[in-house]
């Protein structure tokens, strides 16, 4: 694990770890937690996301008031334990908006003998 960026806490306050991305949502939560009286330690996982500038993420967290920032390199763990497993299981990514519509759901099961058929849509 990389050595964390850190600064001294002014007082002994409760500590909390925040899964931090450096985006607007987690930066807002970081500031809010500090205002609520917590010392915040930020944690960010590097799983190989393209274009991520972890130095900028660390700088932003520290500017927002985090007392420490951990950036952990989890690329190998992610590939070995998740990507390889998905490939072995023949996983298929579900179609999203850019890949066309998702297939329609299957029809409901037949109610069985003695029951009327469901109404048509």
C-alpha positions in Angstrom: 0.0 0.0 0.0 1.3 3.5 -0.8 2.3 5.8 1.9 -0.7 8.1 2.7 -0.8 11.8 2.4 -1.5 13.1 5.9 -1.7 16.2 8.1 -2.0 16.4 11.8 -5.4 16.5 13.4 -6.0 19.6 15.5 -7.9 17.7 18.2 -8.9 14.1 18.9 -12.1 13.7 17.0 -13.9 10.6 15.9 -12.4 9.3 12.7 -14.2 8.0 9.6 -13.0 6.4 6.4 -14.7 7.7 3.2 -14.6 5.8 -0.1 -13.5 8.8 -2.1 -13.5 9.4 -5.9 -12.6 13.0 -6.0 -15.9 13.9 -7.7 -18.5 16.4 -6.6 -20.6 13.9 -4.5 -17.7 12.5 -2.4 -16.1 15.9 -2.0 -19.3 17.4 -0.7 -19.7 14.5 1.7 -16.1 14.9 2.9 -16.7 18.6 3.8 -20.1 17.7 5.4 -18.5 15.0 7.6 -15.8 17.5 8.7 -18.5 20.0 9.6 -20.3 17.3 11.6 -17.1 16.9 13.7 -15.3 13.9 12.1 -11.6 13.6 11.1 -12.0 12.1 7.6 -9.6 9.6 6.0 -10.2 9.2 2.3 -9.7 5.8 0.5 -9.5 5.4 -3.2 -9.0 2.2 -5.1 -7.0 2.1 -8.4 -8.5 -0.7 -10.4 -7.1 0.6 -13.7 -9.7 3.3 -14.6 -8.5 5.2 -17.6 -7.5 8.9 -17.3 -7.6 9.0 -13.5 -5.2 11.4 -11.9 -4.7 10.1 -8.4 -2.3 13.0 -7.5 -5.1 15.4 -8.3 -7.6 13.3 -6.3 -5.2 13.3 -3.3 -4.7 17.1 -3.6 -8.4 17.7 -3.8 -9.1 15.6 -0.7 -6.5 17.3 1.3 -7.7 20.8 0.2 -11.2 19.7 1.3 -9.9 18.9 4.7 -9.1 15.1 4.8 -6.5 14.2 7.4 -5.1 11.3 5.3 -5.6 9.9 1.8 -4.9 6.3 0.8 -4.6 5.4 -2.9 -4.4 1.6 -3.1 -3.3 -0.2 -6.3 -5.8 -3.0 -6.7 -5.4 -3.6 -10.5 -4.1 -7.1 -10.1 -6.6 -8.1 -7.5 -9.5 -6.7 -9.6 -8.4 -8.6 -12.7 -7.6 -11.9 -11.0 -10.6 -12.0 -8.6 -13.3 -10.3 -10.7 -12.5 -10.0 -14.4 -11.1 -13.5 -14.8 -14.0 -14.9 -12.8 -16.5 -13.1 -15.0 -14.8 -14.4 -18.2 -14.7 -17.9 -16.8 -18.5 -17.6 -16.0 -19.2 -16.4 -19.6 -20.6 -13.2 -18.1 -22.3 -10.8 -20.6 -22.6 -7.1 -20.0 -26.3 -6.1 -20.2 -27.1 -3.8 -23.0 -27.1 -0.1 -22.1 -28.5 2.9 -23.8 -25.6 3.1 -26.3 -25.9 -0.6 -27.2 -29.6 -0.7 -28.0 -32.6 -1.7 -25.9 -32.5 -4.5 -23.5 -34.5 -7.6 -24.5 -38.1 -7.8 -23.4 -38.8 -9.7 -20.2 -40.1 -13.3 -20.6 -43.9 -13.8 -20.5 -45.4 -14.7 -17.1 -45.9 -18.4 -16.4 -49.2 -20.0 -17.3 -51.6 -20.0 -14.3 -52.2 -23.8 -14.8 -55.3 -25.8 -15.4 -58.6 -24.6 -14.0 -57.6 -20.9 -14.0 -58.5 -18.3 -16.6 -55.7 -17.0 -18.7 -54.3 -13.6 -17.7 -55.9 -10.6 -19.5 -54.1 -9.4 -22.7 -52.1 -6.1 -22.4 
